[in-house]
Amino acid sequence: MADKSYEAIVIGAGPGGYPAGIRLGQLGVKTLVVEKEYYGGVCLNWGCIPSKALIAAANTYLELSKLDEMGISVENASIDVGKLQDWKEGIVTKLTGGVKGLLKANKADTLMGTAKLVSKNTVEVTLPDGGKETIEATKGIVVATGAQVIQIPGMELDGETIISAREAVSLREAKGTMVVVGGGVIGMELGMVYQKLGMDVVVVELLPSILNEVDRDLVKVVERAFKKTGGTIHVEHKVEKITKSGGKATVTVASKDGKTFDIEADKVLMAIGFKPNSKGLGLEEVGVKLDDRGHIVVSETLETNVKGVYAVGDVIGAPYLAHKATKEGEIVAEVIAGHKAAVDWRAMPAAIFTEPEIATVGMSEAQAKEAGRKVKIGKFPFSVSGRAMAVRHTDGFIKTIVDADDHEVLGVGIVGPEASDLISEASLAIEMCAFAEDVHLTVHPHPTLGEAVMESFKHALGEAVHVLNR
Ligand SMILES: Cc1cc2nc3c(=O)[nH]c(=O)nc-3n(C[C@H](O)[C@H](O)[C@H](O)COP(=O)(O)OP(=O)(O)OC[C@H]3O[C@@H](n4cnc5c(N)ncnc54)[C@H](O)[C@@H]3O)c2cc1C
């Protein structure tokens, strides 16, 4: 006999779990959200938000040294990384408190504790004081437990010298050398921060390119910008060994042809990826199917093979993105409340907050060609945008991929200022099955960066006004 009964239980209050709880509450479903550590999950506590606060600060700091040409002189600019961390913590506290408040305001109950399934409709929660509660869910259980950092045997995190993003977003000093193992999104975002804050950052990437899954055209711009600030990148190199001594580390790196060299580092940031938090949750015991990497397998309604058990967010697999988790949280709430809803991604944008930013949605040029599509490519460089010149961020371009015959919008890639915001217009275009003409014929305000999106579509059709057509 359970201690309590709810219609829905959500395990985990990250970007997948808390929106599910809020939406379930809004839909009148009696809901409990169980969280073991922090409201807002990885994203709010040591992921998206803290990293973006640091990125904004590092970019602002770097800007100060470049304002001379605008007639602005800033003398003796300095940065107090400890104070920067206090400011960042303030943002985190505000947002995580807001999550709890939103759940309450939408009539979803919350409970601190570690949850596991003991049957397909019952959860056992271990409370912070060690006590246990058994709670049943009459309509559904949503597993939204996220993912954790992958560690390499022999190079385990110690939280001091060998760190993950979790510690990297809270460093109170930026001195010496940082080796970043893995030139993916997190490695490049945080590597660029610490390079700008004064460290010497060396990125070691096993694959042929940093940000290897992204269109090389876009990546090249970021690579150039990172190197310009003094950063070093070794692609097709492997970290063989890390030896620690006196709070520092010697990182032994091997090239493709077997040559090795050592890098002395004050910090080693391990950024090689994430694995799902699906162990110890009682999932296998109740028969929930996992894939070979431990992700929970779900249907398009986000239900597992066990009726009434659902899963959302990082725990069900890539892309590991907060907005994907949130959309799934909203969908699963609709499903549990008995509405018709399902996952149907036409457009899943992704933003990389390097400097300049990269944002993509839909197919890249290579993916479109691989899919057998005949394409037209439009390109518009920020170097000819009046707005980009006025804000002094002219690096990068918009790349538009449209079907060569009917001009359907297939994909857009942006590298440049405010790419993470600009991409939403392209997402809407793809979501609405728009054609290049739809964006081209839409009047965009002047002078804005958004005009560059419009011009890029015009360019794909050979009708650009502010750049030469081929
Ligand atoms: C440095 C960094 C930067 C990032 N930047 C971005 C970005 O800019 N944009 C973006 O889209 N994504 C970004 N991400 C990824 C994003 O943080 C994740 O995709 C997102 O947090 C996934 O949400 P989730 O709800 O699935 O999981 P999580 O955020 O991991 O939340 C899971 C929650 O479940 C709780 N939990 C786990 N097990 C239990 C249990 N047994 N009982 C109770 N509670 C449990 C955890 O404590 C946690 O709060 C970033 C990640 C990192 C590390």
The ligand as an ORCA input file, in Angstrom:
! r2SCAN-3c Opt
* xyz 0 1
  C      28.158     23.262    -19.675
  C      26.868     22.924    -20.373
  C      26.284     23.862    -21.196
  C      25.091     23.575    -21.827
  N      24.545     24.533    -22.633
  C      23.392     24.286    -23.265
  C      22.799     25.285    -24.083
  O      23.323     26.384    -24.228
  N      21.640     24.993    -24.699
  C      21.031     23.773    -24.567
  O      19.983     23.556    -25.168
  N      21.559     22.807    -23.788
  C      22.720     23.041    -23.135
  N      23.259     22.072    -22.326
  C      22.560     20.770    -22.205
  C      21.395     20.870    -21.210
  O      21.892     21.277    -19.957
  C      20.698     19.523    -21.097
  O      20.314     19.093    -22.376
  C      19.461     19.626    -20.218
  O      19.806     20.005    -18.903
  C      18.723     18.273    -20.178
  O      17.599     18.375    -19.369
  P      17.021     17.092    -18.626
  O      15.822     17.568    -17.881
  O      16.860     15.983    -19.560
  O      18.164     16.643    -17.613
  P      18.922     17.381    -16.438
  O      19.034     18.822    -16.655
  O      20.151     16.594    -16.207
  O      17.947     17.176    -15.190
  C      17.739     15.926    -14.610
  C      17.334     16.121    -13.177
  O      16.954     14.860    -12.627
  C      17.447     14.777    -11.307
  N      17.527     13.351    -10.966
  C      18.342     12.417    -11.511
  N      18.100     11.212    -10.967
  C      17.106     11.388    -10.068
  C      16.420     10.507     -9.185
  N      16.687      9.219     -9.115
  N      15.457     11.036     -8.386
  C      15.164     12.364     -8.429
  N      15.785     13.220     -9.235
  C      16.740     12.736    -10.058
  C      18.792     15.483    -11.380
  O      19.226     15.901    -10.091
  C      18.478     16.658    -12.303
  O      18.034     17.784    -11.599
  C      24.451     22.330    -21.647
  C      25.034     21.368    -20.802
  C      26.224     21.661    -20.169
  C      26.833     20.637    -19.252
*
